[in-house]
Amino acid sequence: MPNFIHHFKSSCDVFGDDDNMTSVHFAVYMSVFYHWNRKKFADNMRINRDDVMRIAGLGS
């Protein structure tokens, strides 16, 4: 099982180093990461676009 803190820190490092990434990208990533965590870091999972957008706080 992945280490939650290590994975989160690594992703923040990547986002911080890439000038093309915006807060919208980060919000979507965090929403998907939330779902992955809820699924206990499953190798495969299904996600619902509406759920990802709602958790990310995005309307479209």
DAJOHU-V198485 format. One record per residue. SS is DSSP state (@ for helix, = for strand, . for the rest). OMEGA is omega as a letter, one per 20 degrees, with the letter a starting at -180 (999 if undefined). NEAR is the number of other ideal C-beta (glycine too) atoms within 12 Angstrom. Layout:
# DAJOHU-V198485
<<SS:OMEGA:NEAR> <SS:OMEGA:NEAR>>
This chain:
# DAJOHU-V198485
<<.:r:12> <.:r:18> <.:a:11> <@:a:17> <@:r:11> <@:a:12> <@:a:19> <@:r:20> <@:r:14> <@:r:17> <@:r:24> <@:r:18> <@:a:13> <@:a:17> <@:a:23> <@:a:13> <@:a:11> <.:a:14> <.:r:9> <.:a:10> <.:r:18> <.:r:14> <@:r:13> <@:r:19> <@:a:20> <@:r:23> <@:r:22> <@:r:26> <@:a:26> <@:r:24> <@:r:26> <@:r:25> <@:r:27> <@:a:23> <@:r:25> <@:r:26> <@:r:21> <@:r:16> <.:r:17> <.:r:12> <.:r:17> <.:r:14> <.:r:9> <.:r:8> <.:r:18> <.:r:12> <.:a:22> <.:a:13> <@:a:16> <@:r:13> <@:r:18> <@:a:24> <@:r:19> <@:r:18> <@:a:23> <@:a:26> <.:a:16> <.:a:20> <.:a:9> <.:999:9>>
